[in-house]
Amino acid sequence: MKVKGLLMASLLLAALMAAMGALALMRLPEGARLITHWAADGTPNGSMPAARALFIAPLMVALLGALFAVLPSIEPLQERMAQSAQVLRVGWISLLILMTLVFAQIAGPAFGIVLPVSLVSFGAGAMLVALGNVLPKSRPGFFVGIRTPWTLTDTENWIATHRLAARLFILAGLAVMLASVLPVPMAVRGGLLVGAALFAALVPTIYSWWFWQSRKGRS
């Protein structure tokens, strides 16, 4: 799997974020703090000194880029990684976009821009939809996909589990995106995001065990 293009894009994005962070820091008074965390109802409940808050996202983007770039080379099942490359790419790109939204929400006030809290949840929902569209194309591997003892040891189990997960990821993502744009309480949005993510992850895990058990019973 070729990673050079996405790695360069990640490092360039990190550099751009760092530059924007430095510009934002210059516009803020000394000792200013920026909101970095919001409660489920959308009210701010956490902040950091601006000098730290503005550079967390660029650092995370650079580290994520390095991590995603290394994964293909350390995957023991190299032939399977080639089949799962699209899932890795979509996950990588989705996280870069999500981190950009997080950075924009944190740095925005320094430029007089206050973005809605629902922007990040909408992006998270879109990421679930994007991943759901490519999950069925993955094959058993140690770093990509829903890795349970039952999917890793049975290709048919892996395929069946990821087909189910794809549908659940898409449904969960659409629900989160819809809740992000509808006039529903912020607490409901936050709960739906957490609940949808858990639902989309736990149900396929349980299903992979059930699939193994059913095949075991027939044999």
N, C-alpha and C positions, 0 to 999 in steps of 0.2 A: 504493500500500500504506500502510495506517495503522500508524504506529509509536508514537504517543503513549502508549498504554496500556502497552506493553512497556518503553518508555523510562522511564516513571514507576516501573514495578515494579523495573527495574534500579537506578535511583537510590535508591529506598526500601530495596532489599535492601542496597545498598552502605552506606547510612546505618546500617542495623541492624547490619551486620557491624562497622562502625567503632565503634558504641556498645558492642557485645559485646567488641570488641578492647580498648577502653579499660577496661572492667570487668575483663577478664582480666588486663590489665597491672597494675591496682591490686592484684590478688590474688597477684601473683608478687613474689618478692624482687628487689631492685635488681640489675641485671646478669644476670638470668636469660636463658637461651637456650632456644629451642623447636626441636624437630625439624621440619625442613621437607623432608627428602628421605630416601628409603628405597632400599636396594639391591634388586636383583631377588629376593633371597631374603627380603626383608622386614625386614632389619636396618637400623636407622638409620645413615646415613652422611653426614648433613649437617644443620647447624643454623644458626640466625641469632639475633641478639639479639631478645628478645621484642618490643621496641618496633618493630622492623622487620617481623618475621615476621607479627605480628597485623594489619598494615595493608596487606600486599601484596594479599590477596584482595579487600578492599573497593575498592582502587584498580583492580584488574583488572576487577572487575564494572562499575564506573563507566565505564572506558574501553571495554569491550566493548559496553556499552549505547549509548555515543555512536557507536561504529563501526557497529553494526548499524542504528542509526537513520539514519545518513547514507547507507548503501549504496543504498537504493531511489532516493534523489534524484539520485545520480550515475550510475546505470545508463543507458548510452546507449540500450539496447533497452527502453524503458519498458513497452511492451505485453507483452514477455516477462516482465518482472519481476512483473507482476500474476499471471501464471500460475505463477510460482515462489514466490509469497509464502508458501505454507504450508511449503515447505522452509526458508525463511529463519526463519520463526517457530519451527519445531520445533528448528532448530539453535540459535537464540537461547535459547529456554527450556531446552534440554538443557544448554547451557554454564552457565547461571545455576545450575541444580541441581548440576552437577558442581563448580562453584566453591564452592557452599555446603558440599558434602561435604568438599572440601579444607580449607576454613576450619574446619569442625567438627573435623577430624582434628588440625589444628595447634593450635587454641585449647583443645580438650578437656582436656588435662592441667592447664591452669590452674584448671579446675573439678573436678578429680579424676576426669575421664572419659577413658579410653583406648579409642579406637575401633579396630577391626581395620583393618589396612592394606588388606585386600581390599575395604573399603567403596568406595574410590575406583575400583578396577578394576571392581567390579560396576556402579557408576554409568557408567563409560566404556562398558561393554558394553551397558547399557540405552540409552545415547545412540546407539550404532551401530544398534540395533534400531529405535529411533524414527525415525532418519534413513532407514533402509532402507524403512520403510513409506510415506514420502512422496516419495522420490526420483523415482519414475516420473511424478509430477505436474509436475515442473519442465520448463522449456523453455529453449532456448539463451540464455545471458546471460553477462556477464563476471564476475559475482561469486557466483553460486549454481550448484552442481552440479559435475560432472566436466568441466572445461574443457580440452579438447585442441584442436589445430588442426582435427581431423577432426570433432569433435562441434559445434564452434562454427559450422562452415560447412555443416553438413548436419543438418537437423532429424530426418530418419529415423535417422541415425547417433546423434544425441543420445538419441532415444527408446529405441533398441535397447540402447545402452550403459548407460543409467540403469535399464532393466529388469533387466539382468544385475547391475549394481551393487547394486540393491535387494536381490536374493536374497543376494548375497555379504555385504552389510552385516548383514543379519539373521542369517545363519549365523555370521558372525564374532562378532557381538554376543552371540548365545546361547552360543557356545563360551566366551567370556570370562566371562559371567555364571555359567555352570555351573562353570567352574574356580575362580571366586571363592568358591563355597559348598562345594565338595568338598574333602576333606582331601588336597590335592595340595601338593607343595613350593612355597614362595613363588617360587622361581626359575622353576619351570614356569609359574606364573601370569604373572609378568612377561614371560617369553619369549612366551607365548601372546598376551598383549595386544599386544605390539609386532608379532609375526608376523601376527596377525589383521588389524590395522590396515593393515599393508603389503600383505597379500594382497588385502584389499577395495579398496585404492586402485590397486594396480599392474595387477591383472588387467583391470579395466574400461578402463584406459588403453591397454593392449596390444590389447584387443578393439576399441576404437574405431579404432585404426590398421588392424587386420585387416579390419574392416567396410568401411573406406574402400578398402583394397586390393582386396577382392573385388568391390565395385561398380565400381571403376576397370577391373578386368579384364573385367567383363561388357560395359562400354561400349566 
